[in-house]
């Protein structure tokens, strides 16, 4: 009789203790992950790390891939976003921008022309003027790249950041150089 | 001497410092959320949205979520990063979505000449409400969806117009 009274009490007591403990623990984890998330979120406003897919920038990123299907060794790149405060870019910068035809898609290309430049080249005979507030972007691997040669100049407002470094894989860590291809800008 | 007194001071006011730290954290959080990710306060001026927004300063609340999920419809007032001047953000009304056929008067000040264009994939047609004094899609063409910065939903100032901004589309 006495035992049957004692046992439920003990059990509930134990359960309560456990509940308190789990709750505290969960609360702690939630708080920590929230803080962590907040910090990551804040940092991602200034810099972030993205994987590069495809071979459109082939000599610079993903040099091993020859097809558009990607490979096991996608490069990871560091993207800084300080350039977005005044939208100042130079010829040869590698930028990330959202595709003009699909805002969810991000593309990585090199800026060839800035507002006011005349773009000509070995692949086309007509010379195009880059309009105000736009830029002309092209991939380094022109055979596999879908870029301004097909969709025209891109508004600078679509640029989401500038690629500064390769951070992965380890043997390819290094700075991304500003490189201006020869013979694309018409002398003017 | 000075350091020890400072230490004493900090020890005495630990609760105060903790609270201050918390407040700072909270403000950071609020700032982050408010200005860049969830909503923002915008000050508009200029004649381009005239019947709806005043020529003098209007204070508006805009949210930055719905355009990320593709929930922008014709009639919404949106913030668009100007395609011709990337440092500027302009307030316009969405008139047409991708695939819509837009007929517009090229220059209402001087002639009635109309032109028709089909809005390409991933683009929007935006126009000011005051077609006589607005630099919009009639000038620079359809804008890519990625240039959207937010959707205006509430007016704070002037106080007599305080309230939600309705979607309207009379054209």
Interface residues (C-beta under 8 A of the other chain):
Chain A: X38 X41 X42 X45 X86 X87 X97 X98 X99 X100 X101 X102 X103 X131 X132 X133 X134 X155 X156 X157 X158 X159
Chain B: X28 X29 X32 X36 X37 X81 X82 X83 X84 X85 X86 X87 X120 X121 X122 X123 X143 X144 X145 X146 X147 X148
